[in-house]
Amino acid sequence: MSDLSARLAAVDAAIADAARAGGRDPSELTRIVVTKFHPPELVRALHGLGVADVGENRQQELTAKIAEVGDLPGLRWHFIGQAQRNKARALRQAASHVPLTVHSVDRDRLADALHSAADDGDPTLDVLIQVNLTDDPGRGGVLPDGVEALATHVLGLPSLRLRGVMAVAPLGEPAAPAFERLRSCADVVRALDPGADWISAGMTADFAEAIAVGATHLRIGTAITGPRPTGG
Ligand SMILES: *Cc1c(COP(=O)(O)O)cnc(C)c1O
């Protein structure tokens, strides 16, 4: 077994353990492998191992990788980085070639830009609301008290499909209580739209805590890919 397949198997076993410990069925969980900074060949190798979901955090890198390996059958792409409004058109273009979910919608104007960048006949774009779990309003994500208004706004944009919420655990604080706050935000969103039931949370360091509070989509990089080539 290659190192990559061994690490993938070990992470999947740990995910399954954490799911069962919480009384959940591991098949409810989607494991996204974060491939940022790695070459497209890694995406191809992961696909060969059965990986169906990959995550990228820069639009240009996402677009470049889709040009290289966007034809891999069944592969779903996840944009997990900060999105500027001027990237909206490129993200929509990517989504017209491959299944793509944008995890980082954190303000009305970004949602509006993603909506108005749709061309006739474009598929509906799946989006999540990114929640800022820190005390610093400058960090990515909408603060928890703004989630309901933003979700309501997104639900009014017909070319977007709201799927749920996403967050990164704050540094310097245990992840579990932060993920509890995300869970409350997820409940607010689900009350507005019962179908918007995804919770994208959990990285290499904290996926077990995320599973414990109900995460549905895990974003795991280094534990599977090994260290990133150029940091980040
Ligand atoms: C890089 C990244 C991850 C994966 O981080 P690891 O610690 O390598 O698992 C998950 N989510 C986001 C938003 C990221 O930028």
The ligand as a Gaussian input file, in Angstrom:
#p B3LYP/6-31G(d) Opt

LIG

0 1
 C       -6.355000      23.965000       4.553000
 C       -7.754000      23.897000       5.040000
 C       -8.266000      22.714000       5.590000
 C       -7.448000      21.455000       5.802000
 O       -6.498000      21.668000       6.822000
 P       -5.621000      20.456000       7.431000
 O       -5.225000      20.971000       8.767000
 O       -4.467000      20.269000       6.512000
 O       -6.485000      19.253000       7.525000
 C       -9.605000      22.704000       5.963000
 N      -10.386000      23.799000       5.827000
 C       -9.917000      24.952000       5.317000
 C      -10.839000      26.122000       5.204000
 C       -8.595000      25.037000       4.911000
 O       -8.139000      26.198000       4.409000

